[in-house]
Amino acid sequence: MEFGLFVQGYVPAARAKTDPEAEHKALIEETEYVIQADKSGFKYAWASEHHFLEEYSHISANDVYLGYLAHATDRIHLGSGIFNPLAPVNHPVKVAEKVAMLDHLSEGRFEFGSGRGAGSHEILGFMPGITDMNHTKELWEETIAEFPKMWLQDEYVGFQGKHWSLPPRKILPKPYGKSHPAMWYAAGSPSSYAMAGKKGLGVLGFSVQKVSDMEWVVESYKTAVKEAEPVGDFVNDNVMVTSTAICAETHAKAVEIAVGGGLNYLQSLLFRYHDTFPRPEGIPEWPELLPEYTEEIIELLIAEELMICGDPDEVLRQCKRWEQAGADQLSFGLPIGVSRQDTLNSIKLIGEHVIPEIDTDPVHRTSRFRDAA
């Protein structure tokens, strides 16, 4: 199992009210976290693309952000988590061009994650008036198979679809080196895993909440991917899941950090905006918040395998549970409610004590599946 970091520009109101530079500091700090993750042996860094999601995510121009990271890092793979390829949001040709450009700037370290948007608040900003959020599936399905053609055909043959069209054109630049970047899909529901597998796409499993949820959805993906008819040049047999992670020198210190991290607010915002995700029982409707996390709640979340938290040995055991459940990659969200120093310390401790025990493949420069294409 490989390891990643997920950044999104989280700027909670409590921080913004006390610091006029809160947004700027959040973005710069998350950049620093990716640079440290690169030094600490993490394989991936994923940057979100969200629009209009105040507090929850202020990274909207993630292509700009990833371009900076391509220069600021040496080995870590840089992924779009996601680029939104729906024509009303980003013209597909512009997305193809950005992917190829980042492939060059990172010298083959870029990975292309796509998806359909966070939920109704974001989707309706670009497509006002639609009543069924599943409408975005039709746009994505129409578009996703066109990207490899744009990258690999000397002159793209063009496209005439329901939602966008283009006459024959040379799409430039072409990707760097062999084939094209690995392709991923952000799965917002369990059924999306099998769909992605059938298309030969890796899965960005942002919707998986706990280890026990992972075991059956990864089985559905792995079954489907065996019979894949890939939309790209190769099958990216790969499942990434996300989890909050806090690692400190002692269990007590890690729990103390978690209690002070405002994790209940971040979780409440997640379900405020991701209203197309399955809503677990007990999650209140916004603006009602989840109760503040006490030491007892944190211990319960650890016991229920809903967060990774503890000293390095404990975090190693918790990560191995995800590996046993079939995850190919575990990507950590490190909330801004945790201090900069504690976050950097978590990254360093995981890099020193956890990653070497689980990720035994030191190759970072290119995708293992792209190499085989």
SULDACOR-V779172 format. One record per helix or strand of 2 or more residues. SS is the DSSP state (H for helix, E for strand). FROM is the first residue (numbers start at 0). LEN is the number of residues. Records with the same first field share a line. If there is no record, write none. Layout:
BEGIN
SS=FROM-LEN  FROM-LEN
END
This chain:
BEGIN
E=1-6  43-4  76-4  82-2  109-6  158-2  164-2  182-4  201-4  238-9  307-3  328-5
H=12-6  21-18  61-11  91-14  119-7  134-9  145-7  190-8  210-16  250-9  262-11  294-9  311-14  339-14  354-4  367-5
END
